[in-house]
Amino acid sequence: MEPESDSGQFDSLVRAFADQLRACLEECARGRVGLFSDLELTGEEEESRAWPDAARLRELAFALQTILSQAEERNALCDEFLDLCTIHGESNPGEPRLARGFLARIESGAVGSPTETEKKPW
């Protein structure tokens, strides 16, 4: 019986993550930054722009990925979200654009498939 209860706990944790992710993605797509990283929040407005829900979502994603990997399982939604959290730099398309793209991939059922066919070396 324990494996079933573990599976049920995984399922509820995955559902909670997915629900929270969608809510944050929708808010980010409307222009709020700080979902994929709090690195953009610098300067005097940092305190007023902090997004605790996004920080908790990133923590939940890391925890979920760890728990699932210990059970030799994966969650494509979680993996892709964490991959997007690593995108930084001058060529970064911006968080609202990333969020809109990720929402479109979720809605089309493309999450879990490659986001790029080839990485450019520059």
Secondary structure, DSSP 4 states (H G I P E B T S, - for coil): -HHHHHHHHHHHHHHHHHHHHHHHHHHHHTT---SS-STT--STTHHHH--HHHHHHHHHHHHHHHHHHHTT---HHHHHHHHHTT--STT---HHHHHHHHHHHHHHT-TTS-S-S-----
